[in-house]
Amino acid sequence: MRDEEAARQSAERMALMLTDWGFPRMPARVLMTVMTADEDLLTAADIGDRLGVSPAAVSGAVRYLIQLGMLGREPLPGSRRDAFRLPQNAWYEITALKGGLFKILADMSDEAVRALGEESGGGRRMATMRDYFIFVEGEFPKLLERWREHKADNGLD
């Protein structure tokens, strides 16, 4: 049996954690509200009601999440309103999109190494950062493939 208050508090704690990690606050709250909903589709009004904010306050957060691939928009039949849903592989999709970030960070770190000199203290630290992101970028596709296999093996689709 669902405990609405406990579910709301859990979603708010998760949103706060995402905010602490740099995710904008309202998109984090909207994302966790949709994640914890039993329904597959929620309107901006539904989300706003659950968060105690206006649908207009939800609007910018929804746009942000759609741009990241974390929410999808669907028109409601017979209405001018839209509803929002999580893509089937939302976490996988956002992680895959952000994968290019590792290459950018490796390249920028390498640029800093060249500017600082690899033998300087700062150059050594930046070289370690570069090498880490090169490693992560190389491992990332294997990790995603392992996730797909894990999902298939465990019926998680």
ABEGO torsion letter per residue (X at the ends): XBBAAAAAAAAAAAAAAAAAAGBBAAAAAAAAAAAABABABBBAAAAAAAAGBBAAAAAAAAAAAAAAGABBBBBBBGBABBBBBBBABAAAAAAAAAAAAAAAAAAAAAAAAAAAEAABAAAAAAAAAAAAAAAAAAAAAAAAAAAAAAAAAAGAX
